[in-house]
């Protein structure tokens, strides 16, 4: 116990020295505000910019976290896949911010795994530092991978919600175009009437058009960001119809029909998978118990007759 306490104190002391070294002026580059602060006249009693930051260790902590996130990105890789999923999720996070969150999740898993396994071994008779370190490493890796898994799960849920509302949006846009509205007006009407993931993406594209971007370019970028293939094809077909003057109503109806057919196929595939999953408890749990109940009285009779 004394050795473990000494190791803990040594680790805390080393962490404090690391934070102090990273926060020292040779390692901390001055910002633009810090450089121009001595030449800017401020009212009396007003603290100069950068004074609070110089007396705080947060810049050192942020620098250490960003350095760890860059190392994690080089170690794990897959920045393009992460950026694609973040774009499909519609999140404002970048790859660097996501790696920073992975570092935080890994640190939490590192501490939690070490403490949990250490307490568990302590309750069973003695503290084993090797198991505690192993639990810390496992917890850190699980935290890093868990953040990536959670991103994939969020994207899958969003894609399912988008697929559910996609045919309705296509039909509403077709009706609006048939009624004589322009493509932009049809998009605005759909965004006003429907609240969902697809309407949110379309609203962002319309906001970009109001800021001066052409509608074709905004929709093309939306199709490139989206990870949902039916929606990407739908938007690209919509852009091609606008550029070439193709009747939009027929294109939109055909796209909605294709989406419904793909949804039916996905439902049939999911039903087949669920059917196989339902057979597992029937074959390996219910059927053996039923056979056991049927044969148990006969076995008891045979045993009693043998005696």
C-alpha positions in Angstrom: 0.0 0.0 0.0 2.9 2.4 0.8 4.6 1.6 -2.5 1.3 2.3 -4.4 0.9 5.6 -2.5 4.4 6.6 -3.3 3.9 5.7 -7.0 0.8 7.9 -7.1 2.6 10.8 -5.5 5.4 10.4 -7.9 3.0 10.4 -10.9 1.3 13.6 -9.7 4.7 15.3 -9.2 5.8 14.3 -12.7 2.5 15.6 -14.1 2.9 18.9 -12.3 6.5 19.3 -13.7 5.2 18.5 -17.2 2.5 21.1 -17.0 5.0 23.7 -15.6 7.5 23.0 -18.4 4.8 23.2 -21.2 3.6 26.4 -19.7 7.0 28.1 -19.5 7.7 31.0 -21.9 10.1 29.0 -24.1 7.4 26.5 -24.9 4.5 28.9 -25.0 4.3 31.1 -28.1 3.0 34.6 -27.4 -0.3 35.5 -29.1 -1.0 38.6 -31.2 -2.9 40.1 -28.2 0.1 39.6 -25.9 2.5 41.2 -28.4 0.4 44.4 -28.9 -0.8 44.7 -25.3 2.2 46.9 -24.1 1.5 49.4 -26.9 -2.3 49.8 -26.3 -3.4 52.4 -23.8 -6.1 51.0 -21.5 -8.3 52.9 -19.0 -7.0 53.0 -15.4 -7.8 49.9 -13.4 -8.4 47.8 -16.5 -6.2 44.7 -16.7 -4.1 44.3 -19.7 -5.0 41.6 -22.2 -3.1 38.4 -21.6 -2.5 39.0 -17.9 -5.1 36.5 -16.8 -3.8 33.9 -19.2 -0.2 34.3 -18.1 -1.1 33.5 -14.5 -3.2 30.5 -15.5 -2.1 27.0 -16.4 -4.9 26.5 -18.9 -2.8 27.4 -22.0 -0.3 24.7 -21.0 -3.1 22.2 -20.6 -4.6 23.1 -23.9 -1.2 22.9 -25.6 -0.7 19.4 -24.1 -4.2 18.3 -25.2 -3.6 19.5 -28.8 -0.2 17.8 -28.9 -1.8 14.6 -27.7 -4.6 14.9 -30.3 -2.1 15.4 -33.1 -0.1 12.3 -32.0 -3.3 10.3 -31.7 -4.3 11.3 -35.3 -0.9 10.2 -36.6 -1.2 6.9 -34.6 -4.8 6.0 -35.5 -5.1 7.6 -38.9 -8.4 7.6 -40.9 -8.8 11.4 -40.9 -10.7 11.3 -44.1 -13.2 8.8 -42.8 -13.7 10.9 -39.6 -14.2 14.0 -41.7 -16.7 12.2 -43.9 -18.7 11.0 -40.9 -18.6 14.4 -39.2 -19.8 16.0 -42.4 -22.6 13.5 -42.8 -23.6 14.1 -39.2 -23.9 17.8 -39.8 -21.7 18.5 -36.8 -19.7 21.7 -36.5 -16.7 19.7 -35.2 -13.6 19.3 -37.2 -11.2 16.4 -37.2 -8.9 18.1 -34.8 -11.7 18.8 -32.3 -12.9 15.2 -32.6 -9.4 13.9 -31.9 -9.3 16.2 -28.9 -12.5 14.6 -27.6 -11.0 11.2 -28.2 -8.0 12.2 -26.0 -10.4 13.4 -23.3 -12.4 10.1 -23.5 -9.2 8.1 -23.4 -8.0 10.0 -20.3 -11.2 9.4 -18.5 -11.1 5.7 -19.5 -7.4 5.6 -18.3 -8.2 7.0 -14.9 -11.5 5.0 -14.5 -9.9 1.7 -15.6 -7.0 2.1 -13.2 -9.0 3.2 -10.2 -11.7 0.5 -10.9 -9.3 -2.4 -11.3 -7.2 -1.1 -8.4 -10.1 -1.0 -6.0 -11.3 -4.4 -7.2 -8.0 -6.0 -6.5 -7.7 -4.2 -3.2 -11.1 -5.7 -2.1 -9.9 -9.2 -3.0 -7.0 -9.1 -0.6 -4.2 -6.9 -2.0 -3.4 -4.2 -4.4 -1.6 -5.3 -7.6 0.1 -2.4 -9.4 0.5 -4.5 -12.6 -3.2 -5.2 -12.9 -4.0 -1.5 -12.1 -1.6 -0.3 -14.9 -3.1 -2.9 -17.3 -6.6 -1.8 -16.4 -5.6 1.8 -17.1 -4.2 1.0 -20.5 -7.3 -1.0 -21.4 -9.6 1.8 -20.2 -7.7 4.4 -22.2 -7.9 2.3 -25.4 -11.6 1.6 -24.8 -12.2 5.4 -24.3 -10.5 6.3 -27.6 -12.3 3.6 -29.6 -15.6 4.3 -27.7 -15.7 7.9 -29.0 -15.2 6.6 -32.6 -18.0 4.0 -32.1 -20.3 6.6 -30.7 -19.8 8.8 -33.7 -20.6 5.9 -36.0 -23.7 5.2 -34.0 -24.9 8.8 -34.1 -24.4 8.9 -37.9 -26.4 5.6 -38.3 -29.3 7.0 -36.3 -29.3 10.2 -38.3 -29.3 8.2 -41.6 -32.2 6.1 -40.4 -34.2 9.3 -39.6 -33.3 10.8 -42.9 -34.5 7.7 -44.8 -37.8 7.8 -42.9 -38.5 11.4 -43.9 -37.0 11.4 -47.4 -40.0 10.1 -49.4 -42.3 12.8 -47.8 -39.9 15.6 -48.7 -39.6 14.3 -52.3 -43.4 14.2 -52.7 -43.9 17.6 -51.2 -41.2 19.1 -53.5 -42.9 17.4 -56.5 -46.3 18.8 -55.5 -44.8 22.3 -55.1 -43.1 22.2 -58.5 -46.3 20.9 -60.2 -48.2 23.8 -58.5 -45.9 26.3 -60.3 -43.3 27.2 -57.7 -39.6 27.5 -58.5 -37.1 25.0 -57.1 -35.9 27.5 -54.5 -39.5 28.3 -53.4 -40.2 24.5 -53.2 -37.2 24.0 -51.0 -38.2 26.9 -48.7 -41.8 25.5 -48.4 -40.5 22.0 -47.5 -38.2 23.5 -44.9 -41.0 25.5 -43.4 -43.4 22.5 -43.2 -41.1 19.7 -42.1 -38.8 19.6 -39.1 -36.2 16.9 -39.3 -32.6 16.0 -40.3 -33.1 16.4 -44.1 -34.9 19.7 -43.7 -32.1 20.9 -41.5 -29.5 20.2 -44.2 -31.7 21.8 -46.9 -32.1 24.8 -44.7 -28.3 25.2 -44.4 -28.0 25.0 -48.2 -30.7 27.7 -48.6 -28.9 29.8 -46.0 -25.7 29.6 -48.2 -27.7 30.6 -51.2 -29.0 33.7 -49.4 -25.4 34.6 -48.6 -24.6 34.8 -52.3 -23.8 31.2 -53.3 -25.5 29.8 -56.4 -28.2 27.2 -55.6 -26.5 24.6 -57.8 -23.2 24.9 -56.0 -24.9 24.8 -52.5 -26.8 21.7 -53.4 -23.8 20.0 -55.0 -21.7 20.6 -51.8 -24.6 19.2 -49.8 -24.6 16.1 -51.9 -20.9 15.7 -51.5 -21.1 16.0 -47.7 -24.0 13.6 -47.3 -23.2 10.0 -46.4 -26.7 8.8 -47.4 -26.5 7.6 -51.0 -30.2 7.9 -51.9 -30.3 11.5 -50.7 -27.0 12.3 -52.5 -28.4 10.9 -55.8 -31.6 12.8 -55.2 -29.8 16.1 -54.8 -27.5 15.5 -57.8 -30.6 14.7 -59.9 -32.3 17.8 -58.7 -29.2 19.9 -59.7 -29.0 18.3 -63.1 -32.7 18.9 -63.7 -32.2 22.6 -62.8 -29.2 23.0 -65.1 -30.7 21.2 -68.1 -34.3 22.3 -67.8 -35.6 18.8 -67.2 -39.2 18.6 -65.8 -38.6 18.4 -62.1 -42.0 16.8 -61.1 -41.2 13.6 -63.0 -37.7 13.5 -61.6 -38.8 14.0 -58.0 -41.6 11.4 -58.3 -39.1 8.9 -59.7 -36.7 9.6 -56.9 -39.4 9.2 -54.2 -40.4 5.9 -55.8 -36.8 4.6 -55.8 -36.4 5.6 -52.1 -39.6 3.8 -51.1 -38.4 0.7 -53.0 -35.0 0.8 -51.3 -36.7 1.3 -47.9 -38.8 -1.9 -48.6 -35.7 -3.8 -49.5 -33.9 -2.6 -46.4 -37.0 -3.6 -44.3 -37.0 -7.1 -45.9 -33.3 -7.5 -45.2 -33.7 -6.4 -41.6 -36.6 -8.8 -41.2 -34.5 -11.7 -42.5 -31.7 -10.8 -40.0 -34.1 -10.5 -37.1 -35.6 -13.9 -38.0 -32.2 -15.5 -37.7 -31.6 -13.8 -34.5 -35.0 -15.0 -33.1 -34.1 -18.6 -34.0 -31.1 -18.6 -31.7 -32.9 -18.5 -28.4 -35.5 -20.9 -29.8 -33.0 -23.5 -30.8 -30.5 -23.1 -28.0 -32.8 -22.3 -25.1 -36.5 -23.0 -25.5 -36.1 -26.3 -27.5 -33.6 -27.9 -25.1 -35.8 -27.0 -22.1 -38.9 -28.4 -23.8 -37.0 -31.7 -24.6 -35.8 -31.8 -21.0 -39.3 -31.4 -19.6 -40.5 -34.1 -21.9 -37.8 -36.6 -21.1 -37.3 -36.0 -17.4 -40.3 -38.0 -16.1 -39.3 -41.0 -18.3 -35.7 -40.8 -17.0 -36.9 -40.8 -13.4 -39.1 -43.8 -14.1 -36.1 -45.7 -15.7 -33.9 -44.8 -12.7 -36.5 -46.0 -10.2 -37.0 -49.3 -12.1 -33.2 -49.9 -12.3 -33.0 -49.6 -8.5 
